[in-house]
Amino acid sequence: MECMSLQPKGLPEIPAQTVAVARAAFPRGTLAMRLRDRLAEVLVDE
């Protein structure tokens, strides 16, 4: 029997230009942007 396990992975990096465009378009952020910002703090692999 072969065992499978999940390998921990962090959130992928968002390109700086994409971040700049998104922040310019939505200065207060969107729900998705705010969730990712908050979850990135929690989902850090150590």
mmCIF file as Biopython writes it, N, C-alpha, C and O atoms, coordinates in Angstrom:
data_model
#
loop_
_atom_site.group_PDB
_atom_site.id
_atom_site.type_symbol
_atom_site.label_atom_id
_atom_site.label_alt_id
_atom_site.label_comp_id
_atom_site.label_asym_id
_atom_site.label_entity_id
_atom_site.label_seq_id
_atom_site.pdbx_PDB_ins_code
_atom_site.Cartn_x
_atom_site.Cartn_y
_atom_site.Cartn_z
_atom_site.occupancy
_atom_site.B_iso_or_equiv
_atom_site.auth_seq_id
_atom_site.auth_asym_id
_atom_site.pdbx_PDB_model_num
ATOM 1   N N  . MET A ? 1  ? 0.848   -1.166 0.000   1.0 0.0 1  A 1 
ATOM 2   C CA . MET A ? 1  ? 0.000   0.000  0.000   1.0 0.0 1  A 1 
ATOM 3   C C  . MET A ? 1  ? 0.902   1.240  0.000   1.0 0.0 1  A 1 
ATOM 4   O O  . MET A ? 1  ? 1.870   1.322  0.756   1.0 0.0 1  A 1 
ATOM 5   N N  . GLU A ? 2  ? 0.572   2.168  -0.837  1.0 0.0 2  A 1 
ATOM 6   C CA . GLU A ? 2  ? 1.350   3.398  -0.947  1.0 0.0 2  A 1 
ATOM 7   C C  . GLU A ? 2  ? 0.684   4.497  -0.124  1.0 0.0 2  A 1 
ATOM 8   O O  . GLU A ? 2  ? -0.523  4.714  -0.229  1.0 0.0 2  A 1 
ATOM 9   N N  . CYS A ? 3  ? 1.464   5.177  0.681   1.0 0.0 3  A 1 
ATOM 10  C CA . CYS A ? 3  ? 0.930   6.257  1.511   1.0 0.0 3  A 1 
ATOM 11  C C  . CYS A ? 3  ? 1.094   7.591  0.803   1.0 0.0 3  A 1 
ATOM 12  O O  . CYS A ? 3  ? 2.097   7.842  0.135   1.0 0.0 3  A 1 
ATOM 13  N N  . MET A ? 4  ? 0.113   8.417  0.958   1.0 0.0 4  A 1 
ATOM 14  C CA . MET A ? 4  ? 0.180   9.761  0.385   1.0 0.0 4  A 1 
ATOM 15  C C  . MET A ? 4  ? 0.081   10.762 1.525   1.0 0.0 4  A 1 
ATOM 16  O O  . MET A ? 4  ? -0.659  10.563 2.488   1.0 0.0 4  A 1 
ATOM 17  N N  . SER A ? 5  ? 0.828   11.822 1.397   1.0 0.0 5  A 1 
ATOM 18  C CA . SER A ? 5  ? 0.728   12.883 2.393   1.0 0.0 5  A 1 
ATOM 19  C C  . SER A ? 5  ? 0.711   14.229 1.686   1.0 0.0 5  A 1 
ATOM 20  O O  . SER A ? 5  ? 1.239   14.380 0.584   1.0 0.0 5  A 1 
ATOM 21  N N  . LEU A ? 6  ? 0.108   15.176 2.326   1.0 0.0 6  A 1 
ATOM 22  C CA . LEU A ? 6  ? 0.068   16.521 1.768   1.0 0.0 6  A 1 
ATOM 23  C C  . LEU A ? 6  ? 1.367   17.233 2.085   1.0 0.0 6  A 1 
ATOM 24  O O  . LEU A ? 6  ? 1.848   17.198 3.218   1.0 0.0 6  A 1 
ATOM 25  N N  . GLN A ? 7  ? 1.923   17.868 1.095   1.0 0.0 7  A 1 
ATOM 26  C CA . GLN A ? 7  ? 3.132   18.652 1.297   1.0 0.0 7  A 1 
ATOM 27  C C  . GLN A ? 7  ? 2.721   20.096 1.561   1.0 0.0 7  A 1 
ATOM 28  O O  . GLN A ? 7  ? 1.944   20.664 0.794   1.0 0.0 7  A 1 
ATOM 29  N N  . PRO A ? 8  ? 3.227   20.691 2.626   1.0 0.0 8  A 1 
ATOM 30  C CA . PRO A ? 8  ? 2.842   22.074 2.928   1.0 0.0 8  A 1 
ATOM 31  C C  . PRO A ? 8  ? 3.327   23.033 1.847   1.0 0.0 8  A 1 
ATOM 32  O O  . PRO A ? 8  ? 4.459   22.940 1.373   1.0 0.0 8  A 1 
ATOM 33  N N  . LYS A ? 9  ? 2.464   23.937 1.477   1.0 0.0 9  A 1 
ATOM 34  C CA . LYS A ? 9  ? 2.796   24.948 0.473   1.0 0.0 9  A 1 
ATOM 35  C C  . LYS A ? 9  ? 2.210   26.270 0.927   1.0 0.0 9  A 1 
ATOM 36  O O  . LYS A ? 9  ? 1.091   26.320 1.438   1.0 0.0 9  A 1 
ATOM 37  N N  . GLY A ? 10 ? 2.952   27.317 0.743   1.0 0.0 10 A 1 
ATOM 38  C CA . GLY A ? 10 ? 2.449   28.643 1.048   1.0 0.0 10 A 1 
ATOM 39  C C  . GLY A ? 10 ? 1.654   29.179 -0.129  1.0 0.0 10 A 1 
ATOM 40  O O  . GLY A ? 10 ? 1.535   28.523 -1.164  1.0 0.0 10 A 1 
ATOM 41  N N  . LEU A ? 11 ? 1.121   30.354 0.035   1.0 0.0 11 A 1 
ATOM 42  C CA . LEU A ? 11 ? 0.416   30.994 -1.068  1.0 0.0 11 A 1 
ATOM 43  C C  . LEU A ? 11 ? 1.443   31.453 -2.098  1.0 0.0 11 A 1 
ATOM 44  O O  . LEU A ? 11 ? 2.504   31.953 -1.725  1.0 0.0 11 A 1 
ATOM 45  N N  . PRO A ? 12 ? 1.146   31.293 -3.390  1.0 0.0 12 A 1 
ATOM 46  C CA . PRO A ? 12 ? 2.106   31.735 -4.408  1.0 0.0 12 A 1 
ATOM 47  C C  . PRO A ? 12 ? 2.272   33.255 -4.378  1.0 0.0 12 A 1 
ATOM 48  O O  . PRO A ? 12 ? 1.354   33.990 -4.016  1.0 0.0 12 A 1 
ATOM 49  N N  . GLU A ? 13 ? 3.457   33.700 -4.766  1.0 0.0 13 A 1 
ATOM 50  C CA . GLU A ? 13 ? 3.764   35.133 -4.790  1.0 0.0 13 A 1 
ATOM 51  C C  . GLU A ? 13 ? 2.984   35.806 -5.924  1.0 0.0 13 A 1 
ATOM 52  O O  . GLU A ? 13 ? 2.889   35.263 -7.024  1.0 0.0 13 A 1 
ATOM 53  N N  . ILE A ? 14 ? 2.434   36.975 -5.652  1.0 0.0 14 A 1 
ATOM 54  C CA . ILE A ? 14 ? 1.730   37.753 -6.671  1.0 0.0 14 A 1 
ATOM 55  C C  . ILE A ? 14 ? 2.730   38.756 -7.237  1.0 0.0 14 A 1 
ATOM 56  O O  . ILE A ? 14 ? 3.402   39.447 -6.472  1.0 0.0 14 A 1 
ATOM 57  N N  . PRO A ? 15 ? 2.841   38.848 -8.565  1.0 0.0 15 A 1 
ATOM 58  C CA . PRO A ? 15 ? 3.786   39.791 -9.161  1.0 0.0 15 A 1 
ATOM 59  C C  . PRO A ? 15 ? 3.532   41.227 -8.681  1.0 0.0 15 A 1 
ATOM 60  O O  . PRO A ? 15 ? 2.386   41.642 -8.513  1.0 0.0 15 A 1 
ATOM 61  N N  . ALA A ? 16 ? 4.608   41.967 -8.466  1.0 0.0 16 A 1 
ATOM 62  C CA . ALA A ? 16 ? 4.522   43.329 -7.929  1.0 0.0 16 A 1 
ATOM 63  C C  . ALA A ? 16 ? 3.648   44.233 -8.800  1.0 0.0 16 A 1 
ATOM 64  O O  . ALA A ? 16 ? 2.888   45.048 -8.276  1.0 0.0 16 A 1 
ATOM 65  N N  . GLN A ? 17 ? 3.748   44.096 -10.115 1.0 0.0 17 A 1 
ATOM 66  C CA . GLN A ? 17 ? 2.950   44.941 -11.004 1.0 0.0 17 A 1 
ATOM 67  C C  . GLN A ? 17 ? 1.458   44.621 -10.853 1.0 0.0 17 A 1 
ATOM 68  O O  . GLN A ? 17 ? 0.628   45.528 -10.908 1.0 0.0 17 A 1 
ATOM 69  N N  . THR A ? 18 ? 1.119   43.376 -10.668 1.0 0.0 18 A 1 
ATOM 70  C CA . THR A ? 18 ? -0.273  42.979 -10.454 1.0 0.0 18 A 1 
ATOM 71  C C  . THR A ? 18 ? -0.806  43.584 -9.166  1.0 0.0 18 A 1 
ATOM 72  O O  . THR A ? 18 ? -1.932  44.079 -9.127  1.0 0.0 18 A 1 
ATOM 73  N N  . VAL A ? 19 ? 0.001   43.546 -8.111  1.0 0.0 19 A 1 
ATOM 74  C CA . VAL A ? 19 ? -0.392  44.141 -6.832  1.0 0.0 19 A 1 
ATOM 75  C C  . VAL A ? 19 ? -0.615  45.640 -6.997  1.0 0.0 19 A 1 
ATOM 76  O O  . VAL A ? 19 ? -1.602  46.181 -6.497  1.0 0.0 19 A 1 
ATOM 77  N N  . ALA A ? 20 ? 0.297   46.313 -7.696  1.0 0.0 20 A 1 
ATOM 78  C CA . ALA A ? 20 ? 0.186   47.762 -7.888  1.0 0.0 20 A 1 
ATOM 79  C C  . ALA A ? 20 ? -1.084  48.125 -8.653  1.0 0.0 20 A 1 
ATOM 80  O O  . ALA A ? 20 ? -1.774  49.077 -8.289  1.0 0.0 20 A 1 
ATOM 81  N N  . VAL A ? 21 ? -1.393  47.380 -9.702  1.0 0.0 21 A 1 
ATOM 82  C CA . VAL A ? 21 ? -2.595  47.649 -10.499 1.0 0.0 21 A 1 
ATOM 83  C C  . VAL A ? 21 ? -3.853  47.400 -9.664  1.0 0.0 21 A 1 
ATOM 84  O O  . VAL A ? 21 ? -4.793  48.193 -9.701  1.0 0.0 21 A 1 
ATOM 85  N N  . ALA A ? 22 ? -3.866  46.306 -8.919  1.0 0.0 22 A 1 
ATOM 86  C CA . ALA A ? 22 ? -5.039  45.987 -8.092  1.0 0.0 22 A 1 
ATOM 87  C C  . ALA A ? 22 ? -5.252  47.047 -7.015  1.0 0.0 22 A 1 
ATOM 88  O O  . ALA A ? 22 ? -6.386  47.454 -6.763  1.0 0.0 22 A 1 
ATOM 89  N N  . ARG A ? 23 ? -4.168  47.495 -6.379  1.0 0.0 23 A 1 
ATOM 90  C CA . ARG A ? 23 ? -4.288  48.525 -5.332  1.0 0.0 23 A 1 
ATOM 91  C C  . ARG A ? 23 ? -4.724  49.865 -5.930  1.0 0.0 23 A 1 
ATOM 92  O O  . ARG A ? 23 ? -5.457  50.618 -5.289  1.0 0.0 23 A 1 
ATOM 93  N N  . ALA A ? 24 ? -4.281  50.165 -7.145  1.0 0.0 24 A 1 
ATOM 94  C CA . ALA A ? 24 ? -4.699  51.408 -7.805  1.0 0.0 24 A 1 
ATOM 95  C C  . ALA A ? 24 ? -6.182  51.348 -8.179  1.0 0.0 24 A 1 
ATOM 96  O O  . ALA A ? 24 ? -6.902  52.340 -8.060  1.0 0.0 24 A 1 
ATOM 97  N N  . ALA A ? 25 ? -6.623  50.184 -8.627  1.0 0.0 25 A 1 
ATOM 98  C CA . ALA A ? 25 ? -8.023  50.026 -9.036  1.0 0.0 25 A 1 
ATOM 99  C C  . ALA A ? 25 ? -8.964  49.954 -7.835  1.0 0.0 25 A 1 
ATOM 100 O O  . ALA A ? 25 ? -10.102 50.421 -7.898  1.0 0.0 25 A 1 
ATOM 101 N N  . PHE A ? 26 ? -8.482  49.367 -6.747  1.0 0.0 26 A 1 
ATOM 102 C CA . PHE A ? 26 ? -9.307  49.181 -5.547  1.0 0.0 26 A 1 
ATOM 103 C C  . PHE A ? 26 ? -8.513  49.622 -4.316  1.0 0.0 26 A 1 
ATOM 104 O O  . PHE A ? 26 ? -7.997  48.776 -3.586  1.0 0.0 26 A 1 
ATOM 105 N N  . PRO A ? 27 ? -8.407  50.933 -4.073  1.0 0.0 27 A 1 
ATOM 106 C CA . PRO A ? 27 ? -7.585  51.430 -2.958  1.0 0.0 27 A 1 
ATOM 107 C C  . PRO A ? 27 ? -7.971  50.841 -1.597  1.0 0.0 27 A 1 
ATOM 108 O O  . PRO A ? 27 ? -7.106  50.631 -0.747  1.0 0.0 27 A 1 
ATOM 109 N N  . ARG A ? 28 ? -9.243  50.580 -1.391  1.0 0.0 28 A 1 
ATOM 110 C CA . ARG A ? 28 ? -9.685  49.991 -0.116  1.0 0.0 28 A 1 
ATOM 111 C C  . ARG A ? 28 ? -9.622  48.470 -0.152  1.0 0.0 28 A 1 
ATOM 112 O O  . ARG A ? 28 ? -9.874  47.812 0.858   1.0 0.0 28 A 1 
ATOM 113 N N  . GLY A ? 29 ? -9.290  47.913 -1.303  1.0 0.0 29 A 1 
ATOM 114 C CA . GLY A ? 29 ? -9.208  46.465 -1.455  1.0 0.0 29 A 1 
ATOM 115 C C  . GLY A ? 29 ? -10.575 45.853 -1.697  1.0 0.0 29 A 1 
ATOM 116 O O  . GLY A ? 29 ? -11.607 46.494 -1.494  1.0 0.0 29 A 1 
ATOM 117 N N  . THR A ? 30 ? -10.565 44.621 -2.127  1.0 0.0 30 A 1 
ATOM 118 C CA . THR A ? 30 ? -11.794 43.850 -2.297  1.0 0.0 30 A 1 
ATOM 119 C C  . THR A ? 30 ? -11.824 42.791 -1.201  1.0 0.0 30 A 1 
ATOM 120 O O  . THR A ? 30 ? -10.845 42.609 -0.478  1.0 0.0 30 A 1 
ATOM 121 N N  . LEU A ? 31 ? -12.927 42.107 -1.084  1.0 0.0 31 A 1 
ATOM 122 C CA . LEU A ? 31 ? -13.021 41.044 -0.091  1.0 0.0 31 A 1 
ATOM 123 C C  . LEU A ? 31 ? -11.925 40.005 -0.329  1.0 0.0 31 A 1 
ATOM 124 O O  . LEU A ? 31 ? -11.272 39.561 0.615   1.0 0.0 31 A 1 
ATOM 125 N N  . ALA A ? 32 ? -11.725 39.622 -1.580  1.0 0.0 32 A 1 
ATOM 126 C CA . ALA A ? 32 ? -10.701 38.619 -1.901  1.0 0.0 32 A 1 
ATOM 127 C C  . ALA A ? 32 ? -9.303  39.111 -1.530  1.0 0.0 32 A 1 
ATOM 128 O O  . ALA A ? 32 ? -8.493  38.345 -1.008  1.0 0.0 32 A 1 
ATOM 129 N N  . MET A ? 33 ? -9.021  40.375 -1.797  1.0 0.0 33 A 1 
ATOM 130 C CA . MET A ? 33 ? -7.705  40.931 -1.463  1.0 0.0 33 A 1 
ATOM 131 C C  . MET A ? 33 ? -7.493  40.948 0.047   1.0 0.0 33 A 1 
ATOM 132 O O  . MET A ? 33 ? -6.419  40.594 0.534   1.0 0.0 33 A 1 
ATOM 133 N N  . ARG A ? 34 ? -8.506  41.354 0.774   1.0 0.0 34 A 1 
ATOM 134 C CA . ARG A ? 34 ? -8.382  41.414 2.237   1.0 0.0 34 A 1 
ATOM 135 C C  . ARG A ? 34 ? -8.236  40.013 2.834   1.0 0.0 34 A 1 
ATOM 136 O O  . ARG A ? 34 ? -7.455  39.810 3.764   1.0 0.0 34 A 1 
ATOM 137 N N  . LEU A ? 35 ? -8.988  39.047 2.300   1.0 0.0 35 A 1 
ATOM 138 C CA . LEU A ? 35 ? -8.876  37.666 2.785   1.0 0.0 35 A 1 
ATOM 139 C C  . LEU A ? 35 ? -7.479  37.112 2.548   1.0 0.0 35 A 1 
ATOM 140 O O  . LEU A ? 35 ? -6.892  36.490 3.433   1.0 0.0 35 A 1 
ATOM 141 N N  . ARG A ? 36 ? -6.953  37.337 1.363   1.0 0.0 36 A 1 
ATOM 142 C CA . ARG A ? 36 ? -5.608  36.837 1.065   1.0 0.0 36 A 1 
ATOM 143 C C  . ARG A ? 36 ? -4.576  37.484 1.980   1.0 0.0 36 A 1 
ATOM 144 O O  . ARG A ? 36 ? -3.680  36.806 2.483   1.0 0.0 36 A 1 
ATOM 145 N N  . ASP A ? 37 ? -4.698  38.784 2.196   1.0 0.0 37 A 1 
ATOM 146 C CA . ASP A ? 37 ? -3.764  39.473 3.089   1.0 0.0 37 A 1 
ATOM 147 C C  . ASP A ? 37 ? -3.808  38.867 4.488   1.0 0.0 37 A 1 
ATOM 148 O O  . ASP A ? 37 ? -2.766  38.640 5.102   1.0 0.0 37 A 1 
ATOM 149 N N  . ARG A ? 38 ? -5.004  38.606 4.987   1.0 0.0 38 A 1 
ATOM 150 C CA . ARG A ? 38 ? -5.152  38.036 6.339   1.0 0.0 38 A 1 
ATOM 151 C C  . ARG A ? 38 ? -4.701  36.578 6.390   1.0 0.0 38 A 1 
ATOM 152 O O  . ARG A ? 38 ? -4.019  36.167 7.329   1.0 0.0 38 A 1 
ATOM 153 N N  . LEU A ? 39 ? -5.083  35.799 5.380   1.0 0.0 39 A 1 
ATOM 154 C CA . LEU A ? 39 ? -4.729  34.384 5.383   1.0 0.0 39 A 1 
ATOM 155 C C  . LEU A ? 39 ? -3.237  34.163 5.183   1.0 0.0 39 A 1 
ATOM 156 O O  . LEU A ? 39 ? -2.684  33.183 5.681   1.0 0.0 39 A 1 
ATOM 157 N N  . ALA A ? 40 ? -2.586  35.054 4.467   1.0 0.0 40 A 1 
ATOM 158 C CA . ALA A ? 40 ? -1.144  34.922 4.259   1.0 0.0 40 A 1 
ATOM 159 C C  . ALA A ? 40 ? -0.411  34.935 5.593   1.0 0.0 40 A 1 
ATOM 160 O O  . ALA A ? 40 ? 0.612   34.268 5.744   1.0 0.0 40 A 1 
ATOM 161 N N  . GLU A ? 41 ? -0.922  35.683 6.555   1.0 0.0 41 A 1 
ATOM 162 C CA . GLU A ? 41 ? -0.309  35.734 7.882   1.0 0.0 41 A 1 
ATOM 163 C C  . GLU A ? 41 ? -0.463  34.402 8.608   1.0 0.0 41 A 1 
ATOM 164 O O  . GLU A ? 41 ? 0.416   33.999 9.370   1.0 0.0 41 A 1 
ATOM 165 N N  . VAL A ? 42 ? -1.571  33.729 8.372   1.0 0.0 42 A 1 
ATOM 166 C CA . VAL A ? 42 ? -1.882  32.488 9.079   1.0 0.0 42 A 1 
ATOM 167 C C  . VAL A ? 42 ? -1.269  31.269 8.391   1.0 0.0 42 A 1 
ATOM 168 O O  . VAL A ? 42 ? -0.853  30.322 9.058   1.0 0.0 42 A 1 
ATOM 169 N N  . LEU A ? 43 ? -1.214  31.293 7.076   1.0 0.0 43 A 1 
ATOM 170 C CA . LEU A ? 43 ? -0.790  30.123 6.303   1.0 0.0 43 A 1 
ATOM 171 C C  . LEU A ? 43 ? 0.700   30.119 5.974   1.0 0.0 43 A 1 
ATOM 172 O O  . LEU A ? 43 ? 1.087   29.707 4.880   1.0 0.0 43 A 1 
ATOM 173 N N  . VAL A ? 44 ? 1.522   30.559 6.881   1.0 0.0 44 A 1 
ATOM 174 C CA . VAL A ? 44 ? 2.968   30.576 6.665   1.0 0.0 44 A 1 
ATOM 175 C C  . VAL A ? 44 ? 3.532   29.218 7.058   1.0 0.0 44 A 1 
ATOM 176 O O  . VAL A ? 44 ? 3.288   28.731 8.162   1.0 0.0 44 A 1 
ATOM 177 N N  . ASP A ? 45 ? 4.295   28.606 6.140   1.0 0.0 45 A 1 
ATOM 178 C CA . ASP A ? 45 ? 4.945   27.329 6.453   1.0 0.0 45 A 1 
ATOM 179 C C  . ASP A ? 45 ? 6.199   27.592 7.264   1.0 0.0 45 A 1 
ATOM 180 O O  . ASP A ? 45 ? 6.987   28.485 6.951   1.0 0.0 45 A 1 
ATOM 181 N N  . GLU A ? 46 ? 6.368   26.806 8.302   1.0 0.0 46 A 1 
ATOM 182 C CA . GLU A ? 46 ? 7.581   26.930 9.117   1.0 0.0 46 A 1 
ATOM 183 C C  . GLU A ? 46 ? 8.292   25.614 9.188   1.0 0.0 46 A 1 
ATOM 184 O O  . GLU A ? 46 ? 9.338   25.511 9.830   1.0 0.0 46 A 1 
#
